[in-house]
Amino acid sequence: MVATWELDQSGPWRGAGRPSRQPSAPGLVPERGGLPGRVQAARLRLGLTQEQVAARAGLDPRTIRNVETGRYRPSRRTVRRLTGVLGQV
Protein backbone atom coordinates (compact mmCIF):
# COMPACT_ATOMS: atom_id res chain seq x y z
CA MET A 1 0.00 0.00 0.00
CA VAL A 2 1.29 3.46 -0.86
CA ALA A 3 0.93 6.27 1.65
CA THR A 4 -1.43 9.10 0.72
CA TRP A 5 1.35 11.68 0.77
CA GLU A 6 3.28 9.57 -1.76
CA LEU A 7 0.37 9.70 -4.20
CA ASP A 8 -0.60 13.36 -3.96
CA GLN A 9 2.92 14.67 -3.25
CA SER A 10 1.74 16.68 -0.25
CA GLY A 11 4.14 15.08 2.21
CA PRO A 12 7.79 15.18 3.14
CA TRP A 13 9.24 15.30 -0.35
CA ARG A 14 6.64 17.63 -1.92
CA GLY A 15 6.90 16.73 -5.57
CA ALA A 16 10.61 15.98 -5.73
CA GLY A 17 9.78 13.25 -8.22
CA ARG A 18 7.38 10.45 -8.94
CA PRO A 19 6.38 8.07 -6.15
CA SER A 20 8.50 4.93 -6.21
CA ARG A 21 6.93 1.64 -7.21
CA GLN A 22 9.37 -0.15 -4.93
CA PRO A 23 8.20 -0.94 -1.41
CA SER A 24 9.58 1.39 1.24
CA ALA A 25 9.58 -1.27 3.95
CA PRO A 26 9.33 -5.07 4.15
CA GLY A 27 5.81 -6.26 3.54
CA LEU A 28 4.69 -3.12 1.72
CA VAL A 29 3.90 -3.97 -1.88
CA PRO A 30 2.34 -1.48 -4.30
CA GLU A 31 -1.12 -2.53 -5.43
CA ARG A 32 -1.93 -2.69 -9.13
CA GLY A 33 -4.66 -4.59 -10.87
CA GLY A 34 -4.57 -7.45 -13.32
CA LEU A 35 -1.73 -9.73 -14.26
CA PRO A 36 0.90 -6.94 -14.37
CA GLY A 37 0.17 -6.03 -10.75
CA ARG A 38 0.11 -9.64 -9.59
CA VAL A 39 3.44 -10.42 -11.26
CA GLN A 40 5.10 -7.35 -9.77
CA ALA A 41 3.61 -7.95 -6.31
CA ALA A 42 4.76 -11.59 -6.29
CA ARG A 43 8.26 -10.59 -7.40
CA LEU A 44 8.54 -7.89 -4.74
CA ARG A 45 7.20 -10.20 -2.01
CA LEU A 46 9.99 -12.64 -2.87
CA GLY A 47 12.56 -9.84 -2.88
CA LEU A 48 13.65 -10.55 -6.46
CA THR A 49 14.72 -8.15 -9.18
CA GLN A 50 13.30 -8.35 -12.68
CA GLU A 51 16.66 -9.68 -13.86
CA GLN A 52 16.64 -12.45 -11.25
CA VAL A 53 13.11 -13.52 -12.20
CA ALA A 54 14.08 -13.51 -15.88
CA ALA A 55 17.17 -15.64 -15.26
CA ARG A 56 15.27 -18.17 -13.14
CA ALA A 57 12.41 -18.37 -15.66
CA GLY A 58 14.68 -18.51 -18.70
CA LEU A 59 13.23 -15.29 -20.09
CA ASP A 60 14.65 -11.98 -21.25
CA PRO A 61 14.55 -9.20 -18.60
CA ARG A 62 12.67 -7.02 -21.12
CA THR A 63 9.87 -9.59 -21.09
CA ILE A 64 9.47 -9.21 -17.32
CA ARG A 65 9.49 -5.40 -17.61
CA ASN A 66 6.93 -5.48 -20.41
CA VAL A 67 4.65 -7.88 -18.53
CA GLU A 68 4.79 -5.74 -15.36
CA THR A 69 4.03 -2.53 -17.25
CA GLY A 70 1.22 -4.13 -19.26
CA ARG A 71 2.92 -3.53 -22.61
CA TYR A 72 3.04 -7.23 -23.35
CA ARG A 73 0.39 -9.87 -22.86
CA PRO A 74 2.38 -13.01 -22.06
CA SER A 75 1.81 -16.33 -23.77
CA ARG A 76 0.66 -19.33 -21.75
CA ARG A 77 4.22 -20.67 -21.90
CA THR A 78 5.57 -17.42 -20.39
CA VAL A 79 2.91 -17.44 -17.67
CA ARG A 80 3.83 -21.05 -16.80
CA ARG A 81 7.49 -20.06 -16.52
CA LEU A 82 6.64 -17.09 -14.33
CA THR A 83 4.41 -19.25 -12.14
CA GLY A 84 7.29 -21.69 -11.70
CA VAL A 85 9.43 -18.89 -10.27
CA LEU A 86 6.88 -16.69 -8.51
CA GLY A 87 4.23 -19.20 -7.49
CA GLN A 88 0.57 -18.69 -8.35
CA VAL A 89 0.17 -15.19 -9.84
VENRARA-V354023 format. One record per residue. N is the residue number from 1. SS is DSSP state (a for helix, b for strand, c for the rest). D_LAST is the distance of its C-alpha to the last C-alpha in whole Angstrom. Layout:
BEGIN
n-><N	N>
ss-><SS	SS>
d_last-><D_LAST	D_LAST>
END
This chain:
BEGIN
n-><1	2	3	4	5	6	7	8	9	10	11	12	13	14	15	16	17	18	19	20	21	22	23	24	25	26	27	28	29	30	31	32	33	34	35	36	37	38	39	40	41	42	43	44	45	46	47	48	49	50	51	52	53	54	55	56	57	58	59	60	61	62	63	64	65	66	67	68	69	70	71	72	73	74	75	76	77	78	79	80	81	82	83	84	85	86	87	88	89>
ss-><c	c	c	a	a	a	a	a	c	c	c	c	c	c	c	c	c	c	c	c	c	c	c	c	c	c	c	c	c	c	c	c	c	a	a	a	a	a	a	a	a	a	a	a	a	c	c	c	c	a	a	a	a	a	a	a	a	c	c	c	a	a	a	a	a	a	a	a	a	c	c	c	c	c	c	a	a	a	a	a	a	a	a	a	a	a	c	c	c>
d_last-><18	21	24	27	29	26	26	29	31	33	33	34	33	34	33	33	30	27	24	22	18	18	18	22	22	20	17	17	14	15	13	13	12	10	7	9	9	6	6	9	9	7	10	12	12	12	15	15	16	15	18	17	13	15	18	16	14	17	17	19	18	19	16	13	16	16	12	12	15	15	18	16	14	13	14	13	14	12	9	10	11	8	6	10	10	7	6	4	0>
END
